[in-house]
């Protein structure tokens, strides 16, 4: 999930995200579902007051070690996004790399949005970046084998529930045997996500096709939504 390519893209992704959000350091930024800290570290290097939240402990331990090695001050919280709420504490929230829509009950997604809205200061902004339904429809990956460093990988995507969900399947073959992983999430269209944000009290102010601010059209590579809290 966090290979060398993804780490190398982190600086550019953060630069683009803060431009879309219109924030400058030392703004207080929450990286919700921060993983092993790719964006947290870049924000801290840029002078932002940054907090990273993730439900996976080993990711946070890795992020903490990397931050300590550079002498960076970051706040890291081990918590489920359905429970994390820090009233009126942040100027901006980032939720990137398709880190939304993993719960079977759509009410849980709304709860996450409510937590984010409550955690933002008045006028603060949320940026969400995920694989929108329209993008997945155009780019749905057929089964494909490839070899990386003597490891054979099978990747494929399958949609279900009338295009409500997508399963991202990875099969890994090594000398030690076979491992299989499936990462699934709800598929949101631009209209569906904007509607969910509006119903939660946000004011959607921008829909883009990537973090550089390109239009969300037939050439979009991701769904990026920027919304402001009341």
C-alpha positions, -999 to +999 in steps of 0.1 A: +000+000+000+028+024+008+055+016-017+084+038-029+063+054-056+036+065-032+061+080-008+078+099-036+044+114-046+036+126-011+053+160-013+035+170-045+002+157-032+004+178-001+015+209-020-016+205-043-039+197-014-030+228+006-034+250-025-069+236-031-077+241+006-063+276+006-043+272+039-009+284+050+013+273+079+009+272+109-027+261+102-039+231+123-045+202+099-060+168+106-049+139+084-077+114+090-066+078+081-030+089+080-015+055+074+023+054+080+025+092+078+033+101+042+013+133+043+017+139+081+054+142+077+052+165+046+028+188+065+050+190+095+080+197+073+060+226+058+054+242+092+018+230+098+005+219+131-005+184+122-024+156+138-027+121+122-054+096+131-054+060+121-070+027+134-039+007+125-013+007+153+017-005+133+012+023+108+013+049+136+044+033+151+062+037+117+050+073+114+062+081+149+096+066+142+100+085+110+089+118+127+113+113+156+142+106+132+137+140+117+128+158+149+094+167+136+065+175+160+034+156+151+004+144+170-006+108+163-038+093+176-048+056+175-085+057+170-114+046+147-126+074+125-161+068+136-151+078+172-125+105+167-139+140+172-121+170+185-145+200+187-135+230+166-098+222+167-087+222+130-085+246+102-085+218+076-090+181+074-074+158+048-089+124+039-068+111+010-060+079-009-095+065-008-098+064+030-135+067+032-165+043+026-152+011+042-182+005+065-211-017+055-236+006+072-238+039+053-248+056+086-212+050+097-200+071+067-223+099+078-210+097+113-175+101+100-186+132+081-203+146+112-172+140+133-151+159+107-176+188+106-175+191+144-137+189+145-134+218+120-133+254+131-159+277+116-149+283+079-125+254+080-123+231+050-123+194+042-105+178+013-114+142+003-096+123-024-109+089-035-116+066-064-150+079-075-176+056-091-172+073-125-134+068-125-137+031-114-163+025-141-139+038-168-107+022-154-120-011-139-090-034-137-092-068-153-072-096-137-035-090-144-004-108-134+029-090-130+063-098-114+081-075-090+114-086-074+108-123-079+072-119-064+042-126-087+012-104-081-024-108-094-045-077-091-082-073-101-113-053-093-149-065-091-180-044-085-210-056-067-243-044-051-253-026-083-221-006-085-224+002-048-192-016-038-158-025-053-135-053-042-098-048-049-082-082-048-045-089-045-029-124-048+008-127-039+029-157-049+063-163-034+085-192-026+068-193+007+033-198-008+002-178-016-014-149+002-046-132-008-059-098+003-092-081-005-098-044+002-134-033-003-152+000-001-184+018-010-184+036-044-195+072-043-202+093-074-194+130-073-231+138-069-236+112-041-206+124-021-215+161-025-250+153-014-238+134+017-216+164+026-244+189+021-267+168+042-241+167+070-239+205+070-210+211+047-210+235+018-193+217-011-172+243-029-152+224-055-152+190-073-120+181-092-106+153-112-072+152-094-053+170-067-040+195-093-075+209-097-083+194-131-121+191-140-139+160-129-146+148-164-139+117-186-102+122-180-103+124-142-080+101-123-097+105-089-126+123-072-115+152-052-141+172-032-134+203-012-161+214+013-164+241+039-178+238+074-203+264+088 
